[in-house]
Amino acid sequence: MQILRKNIVSILVILAVAGVILTYFYKPEYFDFITQPSVRVQYERALKKSPAQLVRWNELTAIALIDSVESSDSYSEHIITSTSRPFTAGYVVDIAQGESLLAYITTDTIKPSWILEAYDLSGKLLQTATATDSSLILEVSNNKQRRIRLIAQSFLEQTDSTSFKIYKQPILGFPLAGKNNSAIKSFWGVARDGGRRNHEGNDIFADRGHPVVAAADGIISSVRNKGLGGKQIWLQDQLTASSHYYAHLDSQLVTSGQRVSRGDTIGLVGNTGNARTTPPHLHFGIYRAGGAVDPKPYIWQISIPENSAKLPLARFVIGSGSGSNLRIQPNASATLIKNIQNDTLTILGNVGDWYHLRIADDVAGFAHESVVQLIKD
């Protein structure tokens, strides 16, 4: 009898496992609370009911993954999508060590129907945006220099007016209270001592006694008064796995071992050490394993772009005149892709007075509004 009970239990377990497997195969959405699939996976799963649409969707994804237009540090695009013109585009972005990249898609709809993702240039998915009300937000923090491709893709049935932004922000706070980029007067790599050494930091100028603040949460690892740096403070920052060096101080307001928060005043600007013949300033440096790194990207402040002005939009344009050029960025000095005189191109959107255009299902780029003519539907 005991053996019979064990056999029955084993059979029931096998049937239960088989039931779970079959349910997952036919109704995988029942397990979403466990697997947490991405928006792309969920959408592609829904498209399997319409094979032709799934094929088209995959074609659009492949196009975006080979796009090579380049985003500037502060980029804003206006996009119109429709069922006859789904949006797909890729944007190559360089991120320096110490920068965060942010990308936003803000739509007119309550629930976004967009995919926003970051890939490396080999096509490996790095990150997917999160949805909040009518926005998708993607943030890629970086502790090494890298080149990535952002993919923005609307659902096939989406009709929308969309604001798309890409911009960079420093990982750290600015180390002088109330100051900004304009206070930096000497940068990384400038020759010192007649060329015998290079400047390993940024010199940020302010009046004597101006508050010097912690650029990140951390622990004060050392408070010294010696050598080239004069009165100096070292802060250990776990966020970036680095040490911050504050030199030439007039006063030090912290002690070794003290824990500080980003924005706390830790000292006052001066010109001690080898800066005694120069106006008061802070020498700010960052040291990681292997030595000093350029601190500029860690603290350089970049303005959040305003929404792009809207140009008249149609489905297609034609290149007009010998100066009709397609470029990798929306400016006249950007690298030329090709001359598009008499070519017909699809409008993807606009960045200021530049149209974002695509040649059939092929290369994309930017052309100034003055060198194209709209083709009315």
Secondary structure by P-SEA (a helix, b strand, c coil): caaaaaaaaaaaaaaaaaaaaaaaacccccccccccccaaaaaaaaacccaaaaaaaaaaaaaaaacccccccbbbbbbbbcccbbbbbbbbbbbcccbbbbbbbbccccccccccccccccccccbbbbbcccbbbbbbbbcccbbbbbbbbccccccccbbbbbbbbbccccccccccccccccccccccccccccccbbbbbbccccbbbccccccccccccccccccbbbbbbccccbbbbbccccccccccccccccccccccccccccccccccccbbbbbccccccccccccccccccccccccccccbbbbcccccccccccccccccccccccbbbbbcccccccccccccccccccccccccccccc
